[in-house]
Amino acid sequence: MGLRNPIAPPLDFHFEDDGRVWADFHLHAGYEGPAGFAHGGVSAMVLDQLLGDTARHAGAPGMTGTLTVKYRRPTPLGDLRCEAHLDRIEGAKAFATGFISGSDGVCVEAEGIFIAPKWMREQRDRTGVQGGL
């Protein structure tokens, strides 16, 4: 998603008051794996970014500890939507879930655990401000 990442899919996240985070986006042929479909690693990358930003937006930024991805059906190239929400926070861990969907419904689901490393927690304790990622 970063400006210096020329291959990252263009994602413009929307942060809702209810904690939901979503984006409508387009995957072109450069993201193809199987013919006509997105590579599974691209789906995982999108979901990792989405779930991490969901945790950050909820005030619990961290680094990916685990990302569990369930591929329900092939993800088509073209117009897609991703959406996520925070499930809970347990100490230094934030748990978020989300999905990518196409015109035929949900293609990929994921759950991520994002862990605030010690340096980030120490910075927060000293300053009262969440460390940014």
Beta strands, then each sheet from edge to edge (+ up, - down):
strand 1: 14-15
strand 2: 21-27
strand 3: 63-71
strand 4: 78-90
strand 5: 93-102
strand 6: 105-115
sheet 1: 1+ 2- 4+ 5- 6+ 3-
end
